[in-house]
Amino acid sequence: ETGVTQSPTHLIKTRGQQVTLRCSSQSGHNTVSWYQQALGQGPQFIFQYYREEENGRGNFPPRFSGLQFPNYSSELNVNALELDDSALYLCASSFQSGRADTQYFGPGTRLTVL
Amino acid sequence: AQSVTQLGSHVSVSEGALVLLRCNYSSSVPPYLFWYVQYPNQGLQLLLKYTSAATLVKGINGFEAEFKKSETSFHLTKPSAHMSDAAEYFCAVSEGRGYSTLTFGKGTMLLVSP
């Protein structure tokens, strides 16, 4: 069974640029959630996709957007990058979207915005 | 809104000593609670979760946690610390209507000395 994978591992961008992060969910999972973890903080929920539809969204501006594909892999896109976007971005997949479902996390993508 | 408070950003113990990491939550609905561990430069790994079954939950690597509704607590314990337990630990509560999102505490770094 393949776990959650994310690419790239590290990324350096400059202010104003756009970035796309990718996530492959664990086999058999149809739900993907994205989290932002700033240095020294706990992860914060960005949004969730369930069967290719956005299923919920946290307190992030519209320049954070996403997609989920038929194979349940996912992308996180961030436009007009700001310095505060520097963080570890974590993807998590689960079998379903219920509250009791365990979310399995990938290793993350470290984004640095200069 | 639901929230999680982890008391102590750092906890230091000696190898072989009891580990106690504190977590208090607030929730307007019966909570589902999780403990995750994060090793340096890695994603989050589930240690254990509470989903309204037994109040004492046993997890991996000898960790357990007890749900106490009257105290709104879900503290994580391990009888005897090992050097390999040194990591950051996050408590989280599951929320959302019709979907699950995790609200995390700020984390507690566990330091284990020989």
Interface residues (C-beta under 8 A of the other chain):
Chain A: V4 Q6 T31 S33 Y35 G40 Q41 G42 P43 Q44 F45 Q48 Y50 N55 G56 G58 L90 A92 S94 S97 G98 R99 A100 D101 T102 Q103 Y104 F105 G106 P107 G108
Chain B: V4 Y32 F34 Y36 N41 Q42 G43 L44 Q45 L46 K49 T51 F90 A92 S94 E95 G96 G98 Y99 S100 T101 L102 T103 F104 G105 K106 G107
